[in-house]
Amino acid sequence: SHIFKKNRDLTKAWKGKTEQLLRVDEHDFTMRPAFGGPAIPVGVDVQVESLDSISEVDMDFTMTLYLRHYWKDERLSFPSTNNKSMTFDGRLVKKIWVPDVFFVHSKRSFIHDTTTDNIMLRVFPDGHVLYSMRVTVTAMCNMDFSHFPLDSQTCSLELESYAYTDEDLMLYWKNGNESLKTDEKITLSQFLIQKFHTTSRLAFYSSTGWYNRLYINFTLRRHIFFFLLQTYFPATLMVMLSWVSFWIDRRAVPARVSLGITTVLTMSTIITGVNASMPRVSYIKAVDIYLWVSFVFVFLSVLEYAAVNYLTTVQERKERKLRERFSCSCGIPHSKTMMLDGNYSESDANSLAGYTRNQMGPEEEKPEKMVVHLAMSNESNSSRKRGLKGHVSLRIIQNTHAIDKYSRLIFPGTYIFFNLIYWSVFS
């Protein structure tokens, strides 16, 4: 009998005792507590259950949290011998006054209702009330992508009373920075959560007045390793692959052209893939600088071979003209007769200069020989030497092998220098 008296069911003892005890029907709960008096203080604390997603394209985030309000409503006070509170579900919330807090800049939000509405109301004998709900909200986050993907983003979830100005309702963090609790297991695939903190300030609306606004601020640092694997490494490899053409023979036109076009198209695909997953912002991002500079390097390697091929054609044309200009000719004054066969070199011809046809022997003894007249005068030799010197200097200036040789040093050196500046500025 003692146990029965201690744990007796009050709902069976007094039908409707709860409403009678709280005197819900005796007051007009459409009015705030202490209406006409000073602003009612409403303390708030939050426990973040999860940070579900961060969307760069939509510039928003989704968060699930436990939102709790604390205030005092003397109309709900009741006599109690043990000073214990009473706990109710969401059905009583519709009958009493509760703060009309909403999420500023929210896109979507809802209170969880599985298996019933996730709402809890706890009333203490002196009229203090704890009102708690489990909410998932998707809110806007203004992101700056100028340093993407080496960026940090600061987002905030803002709470504010919709109807009551600061003269009627004063929102405040119940325990300062300690009012915000987070689950230690919260992790994101692309971000590192660096810090959660709270702030508060007044917000002004020209038509209605001043309102207390509470902020849940959190700072996110983006993980760079994913973008290193998916963007930076492939772009760097494509640039290095374009340098392979500098070691390929300039006469292998299909090999060098196909290699250059392939690297250019691959860089275009990488740039398109990165921009497809990003919002269409009107400023340049850090990844854009890296990809477009890499694209320029790849494109310049194609232009380098175009220059090599063009200068090679020009060089061959000039060499052809020089050969035609300094070729052997008959009827030149002061010419000397000599006998050549196909095996004699130019030095042999010079050594035979001065011999006449008769001194070399009768023609019928050496029928395989061919007698030609060479212009070996002093004037022609000197002019030929001057022409050859000019031709050699021309080959030094327009040597296509030298262009490839210089490109093997200039391209990698310049790209390494660019990487040093890029990572020192943005990292």
C-alpha positions, 0 to 999 in steps of 0.5 A: 500500500505504501508503494501504491501511495507513492507512485499513484497515477494522478490522471486516474485520481483527478480527471482533467487534473493537468489542465486544472492544475495549470489553469490553462482555461482561466487565462488568455494565452494569446497575450504574452506574459506580463503584457503591458509591462517590461519585455519578457526575457527569453533565454535560448540554448542550442545543441547542434545534432548534425551539419548535414550538407554544404552546397556551393551551388545553392550557397546554403547549408542544412543543420539539424539541432535541438532548439530550447527556450526558457522563460517564465509565465506566472500563469502556468505556476502551480502548487507543489509539495516536492517542487518537481516539474511536469513534462508534456508533449506538443499537444499542450503547446497549442494551448499556451503562449510560446515565443514565435522564434523563426530562422532568418534567411532560411529556405526550408525548415521543419519540426521532426514528427516521427513517431510524434512531433519532436516537441517537449514542454516542461513546466516548473511550479514557479511558472518557469517553462522549458520549451524544446523542439528538434528542427532541421533547417536549410539556411542561406550562407553567403560564400566567397569563392575568390580563394576556392578551393583554398578557402574558409567559409563562415556561415551563420544561423540567425534566430529572431522573434517574428512579431515581438520587438525588443520592447516586448520580447528580449532574446538572449543566449542563456549561458553565453558561449556555453549556450551552444553545444555540438556533437563531437561526431559531426564531420563533413566530407569536404570541410573541417569544422574549425569553430562554433560560437554565438553572437547577438545584436539588434536588427532594424526594420523600417516598418516595424522597429528593432528586434533581438537577433541571435547568431549561431556562427561556425567556420569551415575550412575546406579539405584540399586533398580532394581537389589536389587529386581531382584538379591540380594533379591532372592539370599539372600532369597535362602541362608536363605531358605537353613538354614531351613534344620538345624531345620529339623530332621536329620532323615527326609532325603527326606525333607532336601535333596530336600530343599538343591537341590532346593536352589542350582538349584535356585541359578544357575538359578539366576546366569545364568539369570544375566550373560545372560544380560551382556557382556562376560567380562574376569574379575569378577563383583561385582554381581558375587562375591555376587552370587557365595558366596551365591551359596557357602553358599547354597552348604555348607548347603547341604554338612553340611547335608551330614556330619550329615548323615554320622556321624549319620551312623558312630555313630549308627554303633559304638553304635551297636558294643558297645551293642554287646560288653557289652551285657549279657553273660553266663559262666562268672566267679564269676557270680551271679544268679538272676531272671528277667522278662521283666519288670525289669530294669537294676537297678532292676537287680543290686538290685537283685544281690546276690540272689540265685535261692533257696532264691527267691523261687521255680521255679514252684511258679513263672513260668513266671519268667526267671532265667538268669546268669549275670556277675556282677564281679568287673572287668566287672563292672569297664571295663563297666564303662570305656567303657561307659565313652569312649562312652559318650565322643565319642557321645559328639565329634560326636553329630550330633545335635551339628553340626546342632546347631553350623550351626544355628549360624555360617552360619547366622553370617558368611553371615551377616559379608560377607554382611557388607564387601561387601556393605562397599566396593562396595557401 
